[in-house]
Amino acid sequence: MPKILLVDDQEELRLLLQATLEDADYEILEAQSGSEALSIARAELPSLVVMDWMMPGMSGVDVVRALKADPATRAIPVILLTARSQAEDRQAGISAGASAFLSKPFSPLELVRQVESLLASSQIE
């Protein structure tokens, strides 16, 4: 069963993400901050990370950069959740190493499809 790390400072969103992905048969790990996410990612090596862009302290983009700079976590796909819809914002996330974006609000079905797609392509590589 693939492990997915959910990273968001808002508990309500983490609970929604957790329920959605557990219903799709994924094991869930949770972090409330960027620094906690890095510790968990390095210890657990999740199959995928779903992370909010806007968090206090380290932003989602900062965490993506740190994950991609570490040989142990570099290959983990990352979905950034964002209310930002500007092309420049998406480019910043892609440049940092994000694999995909979901704009808030998003549908649970859209999230599951994105997760399935990234997990399938990461197994091919």
C-alpha positions in Angstrom: 0.0 0.0 0.0 1.6 3.3 -1.0 2.3 5.8 1.7 1.3 9.4 1.2 2.5 12.3 3.3 -0.1 15.1 3.8 1.3 18.4 4.8 -0.9 21.3 5.8 -1.1 23.6 8.8 -4.9 23.5 8.7 -6.2 20.4 10.5 -9.6 20.5 8.6 -7.9 20.2 5.2 -5.6 17.4 6.4 -8.6 15.5 7.7 -10.4 16.0 4.3 -7.3 14.8 2.4 -6.8 11.9 4.8 -10.4 10.7 4.4 -10.3 11.0 0.7 -7.1 9.1 0.3 -7.8 6.5 2.9 -11.0 5.7 1.0 -8.8 5.1 -2.1 -6.7 2.6 0.0 -3.6 4.7 0.7 -1.6 4.7 3.9 -1.5 8.3 5.3 1.3 10.1 7.1 0.7 13.7 8.4 2.7 16.8 9.1 1.6 20.2 10.2 4.7 22.2 9.1 7.4 22.1 6.5 10.1 21.2 8.9 8.0 18.3 10.3 7.3 17.2 6.7 11.1 17.0 5.9 11.7 14.9 9.0 8.9 12.5 8.2 9.8 12.3 4.5 13.4 11.5 5.3 12.4 8.8 7.9 9.5 7.2 6.1 10.3 7.8 2.4 6.6 8.2 1.3 5.5 7.3 -2.2 4.1 10.8 -2.7 3.7 14.1 -0.9 0.5 16.3 -1.0 1.4 19.7 0.4 -0.1 23.1 0.9 1.9 26.0 -0.7 1.1 28.6 2.0 2.3 27.5 5.4 3.9 29.4 8.2 7.7 29.1 8.4 8.7 27.0 5.4 6.4 27.3 2.5 5.5 24.3 0.3 7.9 25.5 -2.3 10.7 25.7 0.3 10.0 22.1 1.3 9.9 20.9 -2.3 13.4 22.5 -2.9 14.7 20.8 0.2 13.2 17.4 -0.8 14.7 17.7 -4.3 18.1 18.7 -2.9 18.3 15.5 -0.8 19.3 12.3 -2.8 17.2 10.2 -0.4 13.9 12.1 -1.2 14.6 13.6 -4.6 12.5 11.1 -6.5 9.3 11.5 -4.4 6.6 13.2 -6.4 5.0 16.3 -4.8 1.5 17.7 -5.4 1.2 21.4 -4.3 -2.2 22.6 -3.2 -2.6 26.2 -3.9 -5.1 29.1 -4.1 -2.5 30.8 -6.4 -3.5 30.6 -10.0 -1.0 33.0 -11.6 1.3 31.4 -14.2 4.4 32.9 -12.4 3.4 31.0 -9.2 3.0 27.7 -11.0 6.4 28.3 -12.7 8.0 28.9 -9.4 6.6 25.6 -8.1 7.7 23.7 -11.2 11.2 25.3 -10.9 11.4 24.1 -7.3 10.5 20.5 -8.4 6.8 20.1 -7.8 5.3 17.3 -9.9 1.7 18.7 -10.1 -0.6 21.4 -8.8 -4.2 21.3 -7.6 -6.0 24.6 -7.2 -8.2 25.1 -4.2 -11.0 24.4 -4.0 -10.5 21.0 -5.7 -12.7 17.9 -6.0 -11.7 14.7 -4.1 -12.0 12.8 -7.4 -9.5 15.2 -9.0 -7.1 14.6 -6.1 -7.3 10.8 -6.3 -6.8 10.9 -10.1 -3.7 13.1 -9.8 -2.3 10.8 -7.0 -2.9 7.7 -9.1 -1.3 9.3 -12.2 1.8 10.4 -10.4 2.2 7.1 -8.6 1.8 5.2 -11.9 4.4 7.3 -13.7 6.9 7.2 -10.8 6.8 3.4 -10.8 7.6 3.4 -14.6 10.7 5.5 -14.1 
